[in-house]
Amino acid sequence: NTVSINAAISACEKCAEWEEVSKLFNGMVLSKLESDTITFSASISACEKMGQWERAALLLSEMIGRKVECNTITLNAVISACEKGGEWEKALQLLRVMVQSNLELDKISVSAAISACQRREEWEKSLQLFSAMAHNEVESNAISISAVISACAKCEQWERALRMFSLLALQNLTLDSVAFGTMISACGRVGEWGKALTFLSLMALKKVEANTIHFSTAISACEKNGEWKAALQLLRRMVERQVLSNAITFSAAISACEKGAEWEKAMQLFRVMVQSNIDSSTISISAAISACEKGGKWEQALHVFVALG
């Protein structure tokens, strides 16, 4: 009966077995058993967990067509599915459906829609949705604010991203490694290497562990501005904190030295890179050779090729 099949669908949904859910749902249709809100909501949730946004949207349409009652949980699952698929326009349409249906908007609904906009770099839409949260008395959370930060950062709206980051602190919300990484990247993109280093230092003060990506991003910010001394200081900090370096880290540091006409430092880094068995990238090789060329050291440039075997 409907109750037992709903229980089976819910069990499969928890394990993200959306194909099994689909079989059970289709079996109900063939058996002419009545599907209710629980049936549809669990089926949609299974699709959401596997990023099957089109299937989730079809189930919602069928639900509405059969005049089965929708609730906030159901719509949230479809919006989340659209978010995972980067379908920000559909996510916004569903939010409007919720408002028109007098369903309560919650932080899950709006945060998912904001994240959908963030994936497509729709920073203005993200900010509009965030403003709508306050207007509808929906409590913002770290997820919604972080999504707006990311959307603004991707579009080089670093000052807006900074204001949103400050909001995290003001609301005593968790300042996590993702939020810090986004801000370091945002500052680096617009040449604000000093601010990128400030955020990296702030991580230590807030006891948030910086990883290879955080340091590499900060070193890249220094590289873009030719700040080779700062780049090398960051490399030393990585060694002190036992944070692993990779090809991206060394390539950025070597490029920083190349821009600063520090061919000796560039070659030292290249040798360390080779000795550490870190794969040399085209960028690191080109930067090392370019640094030697600028210093008139063609023999050293030749050593780069020899080192590569």
Secondary structure as UniProt FT lines:
FT   HELIX           2..14
FT   TURN            15..16
FT   HELIX           18..30
FT   TURN            31..32
FT   HELIX           37..49
FT   TURN            50..51
FT   HELIX           53..65
FT   TURN            66..67
FT   HELIX           72..84
FT   TURN            85..86
FT   HELIX           88..100
FT   TURN            101..102
FT   HELIX           107..119
FT   TURN            120..121
FT   HELIX           123..135
FT   TURN            136..137
FT   HELIX           142..154
FT   TURN            155..156
FT   HELIX           158..170
FT   TURN            171..172
FT   HELIX           177..189
FT   TURN            190..191
FT   HELIX           193..205
FT   TURN            206..207
FT   HELIX           212..224
FT   TURN            225..226
FT   HELIX           228..240
FT   TURN            241..242
FT   HELIX           247..259
FT   TURN            260..261
FT   HELIX           263..275
FT   TURN            276..277
FT   HELIX           282..294
FT   TURN            295..296
FT   HELIX           298..307
//
